[in-house]
Amino acid sequence: MMKYMRKFTLLAISSPLLLSLSHAGEVWAPGVSQSSGWVDYNKDRGSAPGNDDSLMCWAASSSNIITWWQSRQNGTMPDSVPTATPWDVFRTITTDSGSNPRYALGWYVNGSDVGSYWQWDTTNSKQYETGGFLQSVYCTADNPVYIANRNTSAGNTYAQAAALVGALQSGYAMTLEVGIAGTTGNVPSSHAITLWGLKYDTDKDGNISITGAYITDSDDSHKGLVSCSVKLSENSIILTPQQGSLTQIAYTINRADGMNANGYLDPTKPLEWNAQSGSGDRYVTRDASVTGTANLGNLIFNDSSTVTRTDLTSCISGNGSLTVNNGTVVFDGVSRTGTSGNITIKAGTTLELKNGAKMYSDKLYNDSSEVNVHGTLKVESLEYGKGNLGCLRDNLGALKLYDGARVEISGADTTATIGMTMYGEKAQYTIALADNSRFVWKDNAYDLVTADGAADNTLVLETGANATFTLEKSVSGALSLHKTGAGRLEIRGGINLDSNSEVQVRGGTMHIAEKAGITSLGKGLTVTDNATLEVCGRNVSVNSLRVENAKVQGSVDSNDDGARITVASSVTLSNASLQDVQLCAAAASLSVEEVALASAGPALISVNSSYIFNDASPVMYNYYEQNASISGSVLSGFSTIDGDLTLSLTIDFMQGVVEKSSGQINCMELALLADGMEAGQNGFTITLDAATKAMLDTCTLTKYGFYDDKGKLLGTTSTGQMKEFGVVNFRVYGLSAVAPEPSSATLSLLALAALAVRRRRR
């Protein structure tokens, strides 16, 4: 079992350990004495061409204790450790620039992000750029551990001395950030050295005084250990080297960081977290088990890990952040009970919360935390208080999605009101609902929006088999909405998309509810991949419509109104099925620009549909012939079609004709203007179905067929494949009197496929 070392704080001077110290003594890092065990890397200050290291004391002091620590482990280092010395690694990846040893230790040991803390050598840094060479085998309460800081945590010289002596006794060697003594105000941290041993005295009250120190210094032109005299002030420990070229320098100890010789972990065993584990940053590369309440602070996962618990009371306390840098991290029933701290899931990684695991308190309101998702977040529920994110605020920005983000929800019946913000340009975000799950994304004061207004962002709502996703929130902005998966998506909130955005239904069923606030579907609506679009008794206006290998289903609303889709510009129909829905042009004067039909198979099957383009055509009266006609374009712009073409007329069409003609019909003509006949290819015939013929029995004459651009009838059978159709017209002649145009009278033609009779539901 691994051994966890207690972190000495500056308030621990009355602990049993310190009370047991002798009145005078000497303490060393494990394995170190005046004659051996220490490490001393020295600068060459550019003596080797192109390798100036004059400012790299921070790297030298860090390399000293890393090399010492690795030598204490009897050659049991992981393969991730470079064959080069730590000193050579740092001199390879950086240019000659200043930094601090705490950043160097964190990067080398744990792979912590150093950002701009030093100047990278862009030519040579690639081979070592990730760091984290010891993260699988090194772990203490803080890794690497913070010991003391003169200006903040060290309230006085005794406290700082106690922290340094206690750390050495606990198995640490330390880097010291030091300043030049004797300056006024705060002493600047301008140099870094390595501390290996101390001489000290303890007075009758238990106060620790340092009387001597042993260091190595990359600047002293001395290869080996250096003893230092010590001068104490009210809140400073000042060291003066006694050997080497810096015997006139006085160093004030500002900050100490270190590594523990006993902080080795067997990489084949899981971590054990408990109340004694400590609250510092924790870098994790393996499975972990929690016993009791473990206050762990920040958790950084650098490899896949499953966190479990020994019993139902085990949990993680504290308000630290949680970061997934690599792999898949699973919290299996283990909760973090804190009330704050951000969660970051990097691209390509996964955080899964299952069996009731919570990331925040489920009792205390959280108004500050953010969950930043670049990879995948798997949850059972997002319900406030009850879900996996606990009492994370019901507010915009609590859940932040970036390009490639995916949120998977698996609860059987859950709801959420949590706010969401989306970032990026040409980004895609996915919210996925697992099979047999039900999820309601409730409405609140904050809509579902893109954060930066950039175009071409896409929100994918994915529903598994037998799953129902109810979207009560509004979707708006520069955001396309895509429905995927075999399940059902119910739109009950608002949709108001920018002109470059669109709605796509690419699987399963999307239902647009009667009271959904549809302001704009952007540039168009597409239904494909055997999907079904359900429109409940309302008028949905779209710029363009494409239905391909899919179905559009209408239904009657509470006012007994049928479903209606009004199209402003273009329509594409390919192996499409329309049922109980009116498909209309946006205005009487507007002709639809394009209707593309499949080259093989049924292009359109319409069951109980009263209209496929509904133009309120005016009655034209010819005074010379004492005749009137009704004429209007119905469809235009057909593309290539193979096979037979069947025309059929609905009862609504005939009722409209009868109303306008007062029953006096002498002739009806259906004209399909043909263009681009190509000889030698399969021809086809147009006919009227039996139901249509029966409706036209009262007509004196019916003409139908293909016409050329001069109006010449080409017949009912094409001589070659019809490359393109032009406008489809209908005309009714022989109206001896012009009847007043009834408000409900509209003429409609359904071209292509057999139609069943539609009767208006009452």
C-alpha positions, 0 to 999 in steps of 0.5 A: 500500500502506498504511503501518503505523506502529510503536508506541513503547513505553517500553522503546524509548529505545535504538532507532535512531530515538532515537539519531539525535535531535539534542541539542536540537530541536523536534518538531510534529504534522504540519502544525502550527506555532506559527502554524497547523495546531492546533485549539482548541475552548473551552467556553462554560460554559453561555453558550448556554441548555441547553448547559453543557459545563463538564465536557467537557474530554475531548470538547474535547481529543478533538475537537481532534485528530479535526478536525486528522486529518480536515483532513489527509486533503484532504477524502477522508472517508467519508459516515459522518462527520457534517457537524457538528464533532466538538465539536458531536457530543459536546455533542449526544450527552452531558450535561455530565459527565466522562469521558476522551479515550481513550473519546471517540476510540475511540467516534468513530473505531471505534465502540467500546463506551463503556458508562457512560463518559459520561452520554448525552443520551437525547433527542439521542443517537440520531442519532450513537449508533453512532459509528465514523465513521472506522473504514473509513479510519483504522487504525494499530497501535492505533487510536486509539493509546496513547502513555504512562501515567505511573503504569504504563508510564512507569518514569521521566521519560526514558522518558515523554519519549521516548515523547511525542517519538517519537510526535510524530515518527511523525505523532501529535497527542495528547490528554493526561490531566493532574492538578494538580501538587503533590498527594501520592500519585497525581495524579488525572486531572482534566483533558484538554488537547491536545499539538501540539509539544515542545522537547527535549534529548538527553544523551550517553547518549541520554536525552530531556528535555522543555524546553518544550511547546505545547498547547491547553486548553479551560479557559484562555479563550484561543483559540489555541496556548499555550506551557508551561514544563516542570519535571521530577521523578523520574517526572513531566513538569509543564507550566505554561501561559504564556498565557491564564487558567491561567498559575498551573496546573501540569499533570502528564502522566498519560496520552497517546493520539493519532491518526496523520496517516499512518494513512489507509487507502484504503477500496477496498483490503484490509487487510494484516496482518504482523509489523509491524502492531502488537498493539493493538485493531484495528477492521475493516470490510473484507477482510484478508490475513495475511502471515507471523505477525501479532500483532494483539491484540483484533480487533473486526469492525464490518462484513463481512470475509473474512480470507485468507492469502498462504501456508500459514504465515501466521497470527495470534498473540496472545491477544486477543479476537475480536468480531463486531459487524456483518456476516459474518466469514469466516476462510478457512484463517487460524488464530489460534494463541493460547491464550486470549481470548474470542470474541463473536458478536453477534445478527444476525452470523455468524462462519464458520471454514473450510478448517481455520481455528482460533481457538485453539491446537491443541496447548495446553490452553485452560481459560479462553476462552469462545465467546459466540454470540448470532448464527451460528457456522459451523464444520467441526468442534468436535472437541477439538484437531482442530476449528475451536476448537482445544484449547478446554476440554472443560468446561461453559460453553466454548460459551455460547448466547444467544437466537437462537444458531445453530451450523452444522456442515459436517464430513463425519465429526466429533465433539465433547465441548465443553461448552455452556451456554444462557442466556435465557428463552423463548429458542431455540438451533439446532445445525444439521448440513449436508447429507451430514454426520455429527456425534457430540456425545459424552457427558462429565461435563457435560450439555446444560442451560439456565443459568438454569432459565427455562421455555420455552427450545427447543433445535433440532437441525437435520439436513440431507439425508442427514445424521446427528446422534448426540446422546450428551450428555444433555438436561435442564432447562427445555428443549424439544427440537425435531428439524427438517430432512430428516436423521436424529437419533439419541438415545443419551444421556439426556433429562430435561425439566421438566414444561413442556418437550416433544419435537417431531419436525418433519421427517426421522427421530428415532431413540430408541436402545435404551439411551437414558436417557429419564427424562422427555419433559416435557409431551408428544411430537409427531411432525408434518410427514411426520417419522418417530419410531423407537423401538427395543424399549423402553417410552417413557412420555409424558404426551401424544402427537400424531402428525399427518401422520407415522409412528411406527416400532418395532423389536425390541431385543436382548432380542427386545422390541418397541417400546412407547409408554405415554401418561399423558393424551391422544393425537392421531392425524391421518393417522398411521402406526404400525408395529411399535409398541404404543401403551398406556395408562399403567395398567389403570384409566386411560382415555385422555382424548382421541384426535383423528382427522383430518376427511379422509383416513386417520386411522391406518394401523397395520402389524404393530401389536399394540396401540393402547390396551392395557387388561388388562381383568378378566373379570366373572362373572354368577352369575345368568346363569351367564355371564361377560363381558370389557369394557373401554374402548379409545379415547375422545374421537374428533373429527369424521371424514368417510368410511367407518370400518373396524374390524379386530381383531388376532390378538393380540386374538383370542388374548387372548379365546380364552385368557380364554374357554377357546374358548367365545365366544357373542357379541362386541359392539363399541360406538361410543358416538355423540354430536352427530349432525348431519343433512344432512351426509355420512354413513359406514358402519362395517364389519369388514374381511375378515381380522377377519370370518374371525377371527370365524367361530367366534363365534355372533354378532357385534354392532357399530355405533353406540350412543347414550348409552342403549345403543341400537343406531343401526345401522352407518350414520350418518344424518349426520356424526359430530361426536364419538365417545364411548368405544369398548367391547368385550364378549365374552359366553357364557363358561361358565367363568372361566379363570385370567387368563394373564399375557400375555393382554390385549385390544386393539382397533385402530379405524380402517384396515386392519391387516395381521397382526403376528407377534411376531419371535423 
